[in-house]
Amino acid sequence: MALDAGSLEQSARAERILDAAGELLLWIGYRRLTVEDIARRADVGKGTVYLHWKSKQELLAALMLREDAGVMRDVVAGMRRAEVETQLHRVMRALFMAIMTRPLARALYTRDIETLGKLVAKNVAGIRARHEISMVCYDAYLDLLAEHGLLSTDIDAKVRDYAIYAATSGFYLGDQFAGEELQLPIEVQADLLAEVVRRAFEPPGDPDPLALSAVAPRAIELFDEMRAQCEPEAWKSTKFMREGS
């Protein structure tokens, strides 16, 4: 159903406010940022900002959800282009590239407290709800891979899932601890991440094309659900944004 002119104007204004918030968040950080700053940057009144969001934290949670939506959109687009992109190591590479080339997403996944402040915590309303839904979808994705022989099954699923989390998290945090001599371009880091995941968690050899064909539709559906939970229709929901505030 097409949006009327008033709804389109409200949506465009909300996007402009989020754009302004994102620019300022990267520039001055969460603690120093005020709603007044955001309103001034977006060229709207402070009251207009509060028509869309009830607090600074709610607004910035929506901003981070919008970033996550962009990340998931990139991953799903890759899956739609080629079934091989549904393999775990390729998904992890796509996620890494999408996150690390977006400054706000990168700040969230590298736990940049100076920039994001409270938003780093998973218990922030909206971000918490999205995380919980995403974990359900991600677990279902791993089970799907295992069911079709695209994931090693020689260790307990819970142990495997923790190992995947630990191995991949290290790549997001590595630059914080590595010396200058170990700094590598993002693309090289992404390739290394993919290779580590492939060797550690996937069966050797090329994947079965029939297995990929069976997995791809459901994998796309699961990651698209993660994306959908970050879109405005989700984060404008009162329950989604304010539960646990």
Buried (B, 14 or more C-beta within 10 A) or exposed (E): EEEEEEEEEBEEBBEBBBBBBBBBBBEEBBEEBEBEBBBBBBEBEEEBBBEBBBBBBBBBBBBBBBBBBBBBBBBBEBBEEEBBBBBBBBBBBBBBBBBBBBBBBBBBBBEBBEBBBBBBEEEBBBBBBBBEBBEEBBEBBBEBBBBBBBBBEEEEEEEBBEEBEEBBEEBBEBBEEEEEEEEEEBEEBBBBBBEBBBEBBBBEEEBBEEBBEBBBEBBBBBBBBBBEBBBBEBBEBEEBBBEEB
